[in-house]
Structures are given as C-alpha cells and as structure tokens.
Amino acid sequence: MLILGIETSCDETSASLVKDGREILSSVILSQDALHRNFGGVVPEIASRAHLESIIGVIDNALTGAKMQLPEIDAIAVAHTPGLIGALLIGVTAAKTLCMVLNKPFIAVDHLHAHIYANNLEHDDIPYPAVSLVVSGGHTTLFLSESETKHVPLGWTIDDAAGEAFDKVSKILGLGYPGGPIIDKLARRGNHHAVTFPRAYLEKDSLDFSFSGLKTAVLYHCRGQDSQKTDTKAPFDQKAADIAASFQEAVVDVLVDKTTLAAKMYNVRGILTGGGVAANSRLRQRLKDASKELSIPVYCPAIRLCTDNAAMVAGLAYKKYLPGDIAGLDIEVIP
C-alpha cells in the first residue's frame, strides 16, 4: 500500500511516499531555518506563508523522487495536530484537496505520535508497552505507548519545551539558530561540571517538565541579575563551551531521569524517543547508559528522522488505515 504523507506542523514543509508503513520511497524536507534565523525562533506568520509557497513543489518533488503519479497513491495522510495553527492549515488543506480530487482516503495523524512511529521505520519487533519521550522545539512529552498507534500521555512541559530552551540559550550565548545542533557541537568541547545549573524535578514522582527556570539561570549567569552584562557572549570560546555543556547536562539529566522513572513506574519493556532534540548526542548516549541499567532496549530514530518529516506521518498512517481509522474531510486542525 502506498501512502503520501504531508507534514507542515511547524517550520519544515515535507512530503513523503511510504510503502506498507516501512519502505520510504521518497522523503522531501524543505527547511525554513534561514527565514527564522534573524528572529532566533519560529515566526508563525512567516512559517505559514513559506508553507503556502512551497507545498505544491514539495509534493511534486516527493512524487518525482518515488517515480510515482498521483493516481497510484492509495491514501493521503497529514499531521493535523499539534502545531502552529496556520502552518497546520496549509498541509491539511492540501491533503483534503488531493483526497477530494483523487477520491482517496484521508488519514489524520497526530504529529507527536508520528515522531514515536519514526522508530518503527527502522526497527523491527519493538516491544510494547514502552515509554516514549518526544522532545522537540515545541514539545516535551512522555507517553505510555501501548502499541504503534495507542499512546497515553504521562507528562508534559508546563512552560518551555526542551528544544525551545536550547534555542534561547544559544541566543543568549550569541551562537545562532537553531540552537540545538550548535550547542550539541560546542558542548563536546566544554566541561559539563563547570557551572551548576538547576534541575527542575517538580513534585515527587512528577513526570512533567519545566525548563524556563534553567533558561533564566543561564541568562543571569551570563549577563548578571540585571541582564546587562555582555562579556560572555563571544561565541565558541571556552567559557561559552563550558556554559553550553553545563546547560545541556542539566536538560539531559531531567529528560533521562524522568524517562527512567516512568519506565520503572509502568514496568515497560522498552523506551522510544522522537523529535528534534532526540538527535542530541549527549541525550542518546545517556539513554543508552540507562538502557543497560534498566535492562530494557532504547530506540532512537536516525538523525534524519528526528526532525519533522512526512515519512513518519505516512508510516503511522498505514497502521491507522489497516483497522479502518479513516478521517472525514470535515476534520479540523488542533494547535
């Protein structure tokens, strides 16, 4: 079965052709990083306009890459929640239009669930139940994954997402955007014990996350309590590397500790990760270490499947299509 997936939940315009939920025939991802770099984060209006201008070309390139024509597609899937409402509307409208013109089934996919499914595009026989950590620029959420399609939320961020904190700290240090890859690379040259930044664990056994206090602590450390000092903003010096490493370690500590806590609380058989921050090298290494301690496997998608992509949308859609989980064309986007 051949499914066309469409993903426009934030700032990547993506389309992909996936066969039988596993075989990626094509995957086109158009990044908007250059459009948002001067702002240090995603500007919703700019993102929506960029999706509008590029969506048709991206879909056409995905079809060309797979050497397929539109009539050969069996179904069309799109991420309809969560995300930026304007961005989501572009993808959903494109998908609905194609379904009406081609008379094809329309499959609505949860963007976060798709990030979890990215693991299934590469790994066989993933054991369930599992704890799934989806961590990105807009989301930091823990799920109890009972199957490939059933995910029960266990905890989420009450303020900044982890990826957002990476972007903001990168801006504080004058390093650029997007912050995640830059800090990951710089932190390898730093001492993660150099600065003791706070870890917000919240109430006892809480599975929720909070990173706003950590972000503020980095700001005060760099610029003083009045946020006016600027002598630590020079990029790529040792001081910046130590701050980056110490900040990253604080984020990773909380992510790993809460994920392992959830794994123990729910006696799961595995741990899954997804989202842009799941590409972070320190997080991946620490989760592998936790895997040994817990004696359960940890799965991380390939780097190319961590960021937003339509292959994960099309893959999950196949699993939804099999039991007849088809959406009506009246379905709305949910930011």
N, C-alpha and C positions, 0 to 999 in steps of 0.2 A: 504494500500500500504506500502511495506517495503523497506526502503532506507538505504543503507550502506553509512555512511559519513566518510570521511577521512580528517584529519587536520594536516598539518605539516608546517605551515607558519613561525614558529619561533623555539621555543625550547621545545615544547611538541609534542610527537608523539601520535596521538589519532585516535581511530576508534569507531564508534557507530552505532547501529541498532535502527532506529526510525520508528514507525508505524504511518501512516497517519499524519505526521507532528507534533505530540504531545506526543505520548507514547514512552518513552525511554525504549527499551528492554535491552540494554546494553550500557555501556559507559566506555571505557578503555582510560586512560590518563597516558602516561609514561613521567614523568618529567625529564629534564636534569639539574636541579639545581646543583647537585653535580659536574657535569662536568665543569660548568662555574663559580663555586663559587670562585675559586682562582683568576679569572680574573676580578671579580666584574661586570661582564656583559656577554652578549651572544657573543661567538666567532663563526662567521658564518661557518667556515670550520669544527669546532668540531660539531656544530649542524647538519650540513648536513650528516656527517659520522654517527652520532648517529641515525638519522632517517633511513638511509640506513640499518643499522644493526638491527633495531628493528621493522620496518614497517610490515613485514610479520607476526611476532609473535603477534603484537598488533592487527592486523586484525583478526587473528585466535582466539585470546582471546575474541574479541568482538563477533564473531560468536558463540563461545562456551558459552559465558555468556547469549546470547539470545536463545540458543538451536536451532540454525538455521544452514542450509547448504547454501553454495554459490548459488546453483541453485534456492533457494527460494527467493532470493533478486529480487526486481522489477527494481531497478535502483541504480546507484552508483554516489555519489556526492563527490566533493573535493573542498577545498579552493584553488583557483588559483591566487588570488591577494587580497591585497598586502602582502608583507612579504619578507623574505630573499630568494633570487632567488634560491640558491642551495637547501634550505630546501623545498621550494615550488615544485621544480622539482621532489623530491622524492615522494611526495604524488600524484602529478599529473600523474607521470609515472606509479605508482602503480594502480591508478584508471583507466587510459586508458588501461592498460594491462588486468585488470579484465573485462572491458567492451568488449574488443576485443575477449577474450577467451569465455566469457559467452553470448556475443551478447546482452548486456543490455544497456539501455540508459545512456548517460554520461551527468551529470549536473555540470556545473561550477558555483561556488559560490564565491561572494565577502566576504572576511574574516570579514570586518568591518560590512557589512550588517548582517552577521551571528551573530555577537555579539549583534546587536539590536534585532534580532529574538529570542535570548535566553529568552527574557521576555515572548514571546508567548508560550514557552514550559510550562510555569507555570500559566500564567494569561489569563483569558477569556475576550473577548469583550474589548480589548484595543482600546481606541478612537483615531481616526485619523482625521485631521493631528496632528502630535506630533513633538516635538523637541527631538532629540536623541543625547545623549552625549556618545561617545565611547572614553574611556580613558584607556590607557594601557602603556606598556613599550616602544612601538614603535609608538603609535598614540594618538593624542588628537584632535578629530574632532567632530564638531557639524553638524547634518543633520536636514533637514526638512523632516520628514517621512510622506509621503502622503498615504502609505499603508504598508502592511507587506513586500512588495518587491520593493517599489519605494522610494528611499532616495536621496534627493538633498543636496549636500554639502553646508554648510553655512560658515564654518570657520574651520581652522586647525592650527596646530602649525607651526611656522616659524623657529623653531630651535629644542630644546629638547622637547620630549614628557614628560608628567607629570610623567609617570612611570619611565622613564629614569632619571629624576631629583631625584626621591626617591632613586633609586639605587646609584646615585653618591653621594648624601648627606649621605646615610648610609655608604658609603665607606669613606667619609671624617671623619665621626664620629667613624670609626673603628667598625661598628656594624655587618657587614656581608652582605651576599647576599642570596636571593633577598631582596632589601631594603624595599619594600612596607609593607609587614606584620610586619617586625621588627620595623619600625618607627611608624606604627599604634599602636602597642602594647606599645612601650616606651612612645609615646606621651600622653597616658592616665594618666601617672604619672607626666606629665610636665605642665607648665603654658604657654598657647599659647599666652599670652601677654608679656612674658618675653623679647623677642627680636623683634624689629620692622624690619621685612624684607620687601623688596619692592614687590609691586604687579604691574605687567606689564599689563596694560589695552590697550596699543597701542592707535590708533586713536579713536576719539569719535565714539561710536556705533560699533566699530570693534568687530567681532566675531572670530577673530584669537587669537592664544595663543602664549606666549613666556615664557619659564622658564629658559633659560640659565643665565639671569641676576640674578635670585633668587639663582640658584645653586652657582654662583660666589660669591654672597653676603654671603652665608653660609660659603664658603671656607675662605673668608677674615675674617669673624667674628671669625672663629675657629683658623686660623693659621696666621693671620696678612696679611698685604698687600703683603709681600714677600712670603707668603705661607710656611714659615719655622717653625712657632710656632707649637708645638705638644702637649701642656699640656692639651688640651681639648679633646683628642682622647680616653680617658679611657671610655669604654662602660658602659652603664647602670648606670652612676652616675646622680645626679640631674641636673647638668649643661647640660649633653647630653639630658636628658629628656626635659628640657626647650627649647633647640635648636630644637629638633625634633618636639615638639608641635608647636613652633612658625613657623617653616618651613612648616609643614603640614597645618597650618591655612592659610598661605599665598597662598598655592596651592589651597586649597578648596575655599577660597574667590573668586579667579579668576574663577574657574570652575563653581561655583554656580552663581556668578554674570552674567557671560556671557550666561549661560544656561537660566536663568530667563529673561535676556534681549531679547534673541532670542524668548522665549515663548511669550513675550509681543509684539515684533515686528511682529510676524507672527500669533498672535491670535490663538494659538494652543489649543487643547483640552486635552493634556497630555504631560508628559515628560518621556522619556525612557533612561535608562543607560545601559552600557555594557563595557566589558573589565576588565582587572585585577584590575585596580585602583577603579573600581566601587565596589569592595569588601571593600574599606576603610570605617571604621565605622564612622568617622567624616563626610566624604562626604555624606554618606547615611543619617545621622541624619540631616545635613544641608539642604539636598534636601527635606526631609520630612517637615522641617520647611517652606521651600519655597513653598511647595505644599499647605500648609494652607494659606499662604499669597496670593497666586495666585488663590486659589480655583479650582485647577485642580489636578488630580491624578499624582503621580510619581511612576514609576515602576522600581524596581531593581531586577535583577536576583538573585537566590540563589547563595551563595558564590561559590559552586562547578561549577556553570555555568558562572562565571565571567571570569575565566582564559580560555585560549584556549582549546576548546573541540570540538569533532566531532559531538556531539548531535545537537548543534546549526546549524552545516553545513547541516546535514541530514534533520533537521526540515525545514529550509528555502528551501532546495531543493524540498521538497514536494510542497510548494507553487509555485515554479517555474515550476515544472513538469505539474501541472494541466492545465495551459494555453498553454503548449507545448514549453516551453523555454528550449529546449534541445541543448546542445553544440556539435559541431563536434569534432572529435578526433584530429583535427589539431590545436585546440586552444592552445595558448602559455601561459606561466606564465607571470605575470606582477608584478615586485617587488614594 
